[in-house]
Amino acid sequence: MLTEFGKAIRKIRLDKGEILKDMAKRLGVSSAFLSAVENGRKNVPEKWIDQIIEFYQLDEEGQKKLKQAYFETKDSAAIFGLENMAKSSGTKRKAALVFTRTFENMSDETAEQILKVLQNNAVGEEKKGE
């Protein structure tokens, strides 16, 4: 499954009329490696951000979108591991990221509400399996 970063660089490639092989060559990697990064099987090399911005002359908005996609993918990988995130739905990834970003400022009351929802969900899943 494509990561947010994978979606962002695919869009850049398509907008510039390039194929995967072209971008891989610019980044100095194989097409297989670039594909693995797009699909969350490999970590995104941080140096790629500046290289892509320079190679494709991204405007301010394009740079912002690329960096946001990078951090979303990086955060997802750090929390759940690349394999688990690649297998998760987009909605689940977004929920995990929102949780992560708001965790520090979350009230205990909100944390308790979330915990109850998750515990109820776990009980419901166990009953389905019986």
TORDRENLUM-834994 format. One record per residue (C-alpha): x, y, z; residue number from 1; residue in three letters. Coordinates in nm, 4 decimals. Layout:
// residues N
+----------+----------+----------+-----+--------+
:     east :    north :       up : num : residu :
+----------+----------+----------+-----+--------+
:        X :        Y :        Z : NUM :    ALA :
...
+----------+----------+----------+-----+--------+
// end
This chain:
// residues 130
+----------+----------+----------+-----+--------+
:     east :    north :       up : num : residu :
+----------+----------+----------+-----+--------+
:   0.0000 :   0.0000 :   0.0000 :   1 :    MET :
:   0.1327 :   0.3420 :  -0.0910 :   2 :    LEU :
:   0.2475 :   0.5604 :   0.1971 :   3 :    THR :
:   0.1638 :   0.9305 :   0.2102 :   4 :    GLU :
:   0.5186 :   0.9982 :   0.0938 :   5 :    PHE :
:   0.4762 :   0.7464 :  -0.1864 :   6 :    GLY :
:   0.1584 :   0.9192 :  -0.3005 :   7 :    LYS :
:   0.3299 :   1.2591 :  -0.2906 :   8 :    ALA :
:   0.6297 :   1.1580 :  -0.4988 :   9 :    ILE :
:   0.4138 :   0.9643 :  -0.7429 :  10 :    ARG :
:   0.2083 :   1.2793 :  -0.7981 :  11 :    LYS :
:   0.5253 :   1.4836 :  -0.8514 :  12 :    ILE :
:   0.6503 :   1.2284 :  -1.1039 :  13 :    ARG :
:   0.3222 :   1.2191 :  -1.2929 :  14 :    LEU :
:   0.2934 :   1.5981 :  -1.2960 :  15 :    ASP :
:   0.6431 :   1.6145 :  -1.4496 :  16 :    LYS :
:   0.5721 :   1.3347 :  -1.6963 :  17 :    GLY :
:   0.8297 :   1.0987 :  -1.5487 :  18 :    GLU :
:   0.8210 :   0.7285 :  -1.4739 :  19 :    ILE :
:   0.9506 :   0.5567 :  -1.1621 :  20 :    LEU :
:   1.2792 :   0.4724 :  -1.3330 :  21 :    LYS :
:   1.3469 :   0.8429 :  -1.4062 :  22 :    ASP :
:   1.3024 :   0.9509 :  -1.0455 :  23 :    MET :
:   1.5041 :   0.6560 :  -0.9171 :  24 :    ALA :
:   1.7910 :   0.7572 :  -1.1451 :  25 :    LYS :
:   1.7777 :   1.1175 :  -1.0180 :  26 :    ARG :
:   1.7920 :   0.9901 :  -0.6587 :  27 :    LEU :
:   2.0723 :   0.7458 :  -0.7342 :  28 :    GLY :
:   1.8782 :   0.4316 :  -0.6419 :  29 :    VAL :
:   1.7200 :   0.1406 :  -0.8229 :  30 :    SER :
:   1.3572 :   0.1454 :  -0.9316 :  31 :    SER :
:   1.2965 :  -0.1452 :  -0.6943 :  32 :    ALA :
:   1.4304 :   0.0525 :  -0.3981 :  33 :    PHE :
:   1.2228 :   0.3590 :  -0.4836 :  34 :    LEU :
:   0.9140 :   0.1395 :  -0.5175 :  35 :    SER :
:   0.9855 :  -0.0190 :  -0.1774 :  36 :    ALA :
:   1.0078 :   0.3283 :  -0.0203 :  37 :    VAL :
:   0.6809 :   0.4341 :  -0.1828 :  38 :    GLU :
:   0.5073 :   0.1253 :  -0.0496 :  39 :    ASN :
:   0.6451 :   0.1508 :   0.3032 :  40 :    GLY :
:   0.8790 :  -0.1474 :   0.2861 :  41 :    ARG :
:   1.1865 :   0.0769 :   0.3224 :  42 :    LYS :
:   1.2469 :   0.3921 :   0.5241 :  43 :    ASN :
:   1.2418 :   0.7236 :   0.3395 :  44 :    VAL :
:   1.5945 :   0.8657 :   0.3235 :  45 :    PRO :
:   1.5665 :   1.2160 :   0.4718 :  46 :    GLU :
:   1.8125 :   1.3556 :   0.2182 :  47 :    LYS :
:   1.5566 :   1.2857 :  -0.0543 :  48 :    TRP :
:   1.3406 :   1.5769 :   0.0587 :  49 :    ILE :
:   1.5921 :   1.8426 :  -0.0456 :  50 :    ASP :
:   1.6901 :   1.6483 :  -0.3566 :  51 :    GLN :
:   1.3296 :   1.6186 :  -0.4763 :  52 :    ILE :
:   1.2599 :   1.9846 :  -0.4000 :  53 :    ILE :
:   1.5653 :   2.0844 :  -0.6030 :  54 :    GLU :
:   1.5271 :   1.8350 :  -0.8903 :  55 :    PHE :
:   1.1605 :   1.9166 :  -0.9446 :  56 :    TYR :
:   1.1774 :   2.2862 :  -0.8475 :  57 :    GLN :
:   0.8827 :   2.2577 :  -0.6118 :  58 :    LEU :
:   0.7082 :   2.5778 :  -0.5138 :  59 :    ASP :
:   0.6353 :   2.6599 :  -0.1492 :  60 :    GLU :
:   0.3076 :   2.4665 :  -0.1487 :  61 :    GLU :
:   0.4697 :   2.1630 :  -0.3128 :  62 :    GLY :
:   0.7504 :   2.1696 :  -0.0588 :  63 :    GLN :
:   0.5027 :   2.1872 :   0.2273 :  64 :    LYS :
:   0.3038 :   1.8911 :   0.0938 :  65 :    LYS :
:   0.6163 :   1.6818 :   0.0399 :  66 :    LEU :
:   0.7496 :   1.7541 :   0.3888 :  67 :    LYS :
:   0.4110 :   1.6822 :   0.5483 :  68 :    GLN :
:   0.3904 :   1.3506 :   0.3633 :  69 :    ALA :
:   0.7440 :   1.2661 :   0.4747 :  70 :    TYR :
:   0.6680 :   1.3335 :   0.8411 :  71 :    PHE :
:   0.3386 :   1.1436 :   0.8275 :  72 :    GLU :
:   0.5141 :   0.8439 :   0.6773 :  73 :    THR :
:   0.8057 :   0.8714 :   0.9183 :  74 :    LYS :
:   0.5742 :   0.9037 :   1.2204 :  75 :    ASP :
:   0.3669 :   0.6095 :   1.1046 :  76 :    SER :
:   0.6722 :   0.3916 :   1.0601 :  77 :    ALA :
:   0.8113 :   0.4863 :   1.4003 :  78 :    ALA :
:   0.4876 :   0.4103 :   1.5826 :  79 :    ILE :
:   0.3800 :   0.0880 :   1.4200 :  80 :    PHE :
:   0.6685 :  -0.0350 :   1.2106 :  81 :    GLY :
:   0.6761 :  -0.0173 :   0.8345 :  82 :    LEU :
:   0.5069 :  -0.3492 :   0.7680 :  83 :    GLU :
:   0.2091 :  -0.2832 :   0.9942 :  84 :    ASN :
:   0.1520 :   0.0651 :   0.8542 :  85 :    MET :
:   0.1762 :  -0.0538 :   0.4959 :  86 :    ALA :
:  -0.0999 :  -0.3066 :   0.5685 :  87 :    LYS :
:  -0.3266 :  -0.0601 :   0.7529 :  88 :    SER :
:  -0.6063 :   0.1363 :   0.5944 :  89 :    SER :
:  -0.5638 :   0.5076 :   0.5390 :  90 :    GLY :
:  -0.8204 :   0.5790 :   0.8079 :  91 :    THR :
:  -0.6287 :   0.3751 :   1.0647 :  92 :    LYS :
:  -0.3021 :   0.5509 :   0.9752 :  93 :    ARG :
:  -0.4648 :   0.8919 :   1.0074 :  94 :    LYS :
:  -0.6154 :   0.7985 :   1.3461 :  95 :    ALA :
:  -0.2753 :   0.6853 :   1.4721 :  96 :    ALA :
:  -0.1111 :   1.0064 :   1.3548 :  97 :    LEU :
:  -0.3756 :   1.2318 :   1.5090 :  98 :    VAL :
:  -0.3425 :   1.0406 :   1.8339 :  99 :    PHE :
:   0.0355 :   1.0779 :   1.8261 : 100 :    THR :
:   0.0289 :   1.4495 :   1.7516 : 101 :    ARG :
:  -0.2284 :   1.5301 :   2.0198 : 102 :    THR :
:  -0.0973 :   1.2921 :   2.2863 : 103 :    PHE :
:   0.1220 :   1.5435 :   2.4681 : 104 :    GLU :
:  -0.1625 :   1.7921 :   2.5233 : 105 :    ASN :
:  -0.4378 :   1.5342 :   2.5768 : 106 :    MET :
:  -0.6327 :   1.5549 :   2.8999 : 107 :    SER :
:  -0.6663 :   1.2492 :   3.1230 : 108 :    ASP :
:  -1.0418 :   1.2617 :   3.0619 : 109 :    GLU :
:  -0.9937 :   1.2377 :   2.6855 : 110 :    THR :
:  -0.7392 :   0.9573 :   2.7298 : 111 :    ALA :
:  -0.9919 :   0.7661 :   2.9438 : 112 :    GLU :
:  -1.2608 :   0.8068 :   2.6773 : 113 :    GLN :
:  -1.0263 :   0.6790 :   2.4077 : 114 :    ILE :
:  -0.9210 :   0.3886 :   2.6286 : 115 :    LEU :
:  -1.2850 :   0.2885 :   2.6842 : 116 :    LYS :
:  -1.3564 :   0.2960 :   2.3108 : 117 :    VAL :
:  -1.0505 :   0.0827 :   2.2361 : 118 :    LEU :
:  -1.1279 :  -0.1632 :   2.5138 : 119 :    GLN :
:  -1.4894 :  -0.1965 :   2.3943 : 120 :    ASN :
:  -1.3609 :  -0.2534 :   2.0418 : 121 :    ASN :
:  -1.1211 :  -0.5249 :   2.1646 : 122 :    ALA :
:  -1.4018 :  -0.7027 :   2.3516 : 123 :    VAL :
:  -1.6243 :  -0.6839 :   2.0415 : 124 :    GLY :
:  -1.3491 :  -0.8337 :   1.8257 : 125 :    GLU :
:  -1.2956 :  -1.1179 :   2.0741 : 126 :    GLU :
:  -1.6673 :  -1.2016 :   2.0677 : 127 :    LYS :
:  -1.6643 :  -1.2122 :   1.6881 : 128 :    LYS :
:  -1.3866 :  -1.4697 :   1.6995 : 129 :    GLY :
:  -1.5778 :  -1.7069 :   1.9282 : 130 :    GLU :
+----------+----------+----------+-----+--------+
// end
